[in-house]
């Protein structure tokens, strides 16, 4: 039986009844796709109870227009999760998640680059909401995709630094047949743009270096924020027809 929790006090009261069972957690912002399904399926395989949250986190958007455009498909998402046998779906409001507004948040020191440089406040917003969600769910394991690799690493570091007992599980990127990484933002692309967006994966995996990759993407009409290599991977963030897409692949010697 699937239960949908719209109020956190009711969920927290119910959570106490789940003690003694292994709990897996998949945090999402909704607009679910095959990548989310793969996280839920792994979670289902490794835990007795599956909890999924759906919350579009305002604190990680530095552009109000980007927040307004983010796809929201709650009815579809709940139906999909129900079909996958998810027991618990948490759909909190921003007022419940941030009762004091955004007065208190986690900040990271040091040179992070990439998303931190091009989306000020993004990683702080991610760390803050994920820590809140991990405390709300108190799961044994939480599942995150490698498409958002910098985000994944940041969450892993945060969990270690703050002694969070939940294991952070890394899961491979799921791709469309064209190679395009599954993403909720893909829904904002026109059919023509979606076809062109597959160039991200092709260029990342074939370019000799980051300069060649940037030049190739710009020649195909992408507005490139960055192409960088770190942690044994090659990363890209670029706009196509106003939609910001990110991806990453292991470097050739790591594949």
C-alpha positions, 0 to 999 in steps of 0.5 A: 500500500502506498501512502502519500504524506503532505504534512511532515508532523504526520509523517514523523509520527508514522516514521516511529512505527517503521523502526526495526525495518530497513529503509531506503530513501530516494530524494527527488524533485519530481518529474520522474523519469527512467533514471529515477525508476532505476534508483527506486528499483535498486532501493526496492531490491536492497531495503524492506521499505522504500521512501521517496520524497518529491520536493522542488527545492527553492533554495538551490535555484539561483534563477527564479525563472528556472525555478518557475519553469521546472517541470511539475508532474505530481499526479503522474509521479505518484501513479508511477511510484505506486506502480513500483510498489513504493510504500511511502511518498513524502510531498512537503511544502516549502513552508514546512521544509524551511519554517525559518525561511532560508536563515540557516543553511550549510555552506562549503568552503574552498574552490569547488568550481563547476556548478558552484561557480555558475550557480551561486548558492546551488550546492549550499541549497542542495546540502541544506535540503538533503540534510533536512530530508535525511533527518526527516526520513532516517533511512539506512541508505539513500540513493543518488544518480551519478549524472549530478556527480558534483552534487553526489560528491558534495552530499557524500562529503557532507554526510561524512563531515556531519556523521550522518548514519545514512549510507549514500549510495551512488548509482550509474547514469541512465541514458536514452538510446541516443546517449542523452542522460535522463533528466527532468529538464529533458521535458523542456526540450523540443523534439529537434533540440532533444535529438541535438542534445545527444551531442553532449554525450558523443562529444564528451566521449570522443573529444581529445580534450576539453578545448576540443569538446567546448569548440565542438559543442559551440559549433553545434549551437550549445552555449557552454558554461564549462567543460572540465576534467576532475575526479577522473571524469569529464564534465559539461554544462551547456544551454540548448534553446534556453534549457541547461543540461549537464552530463559527465563521463569517466575519462578514457583511462577510467572506462 
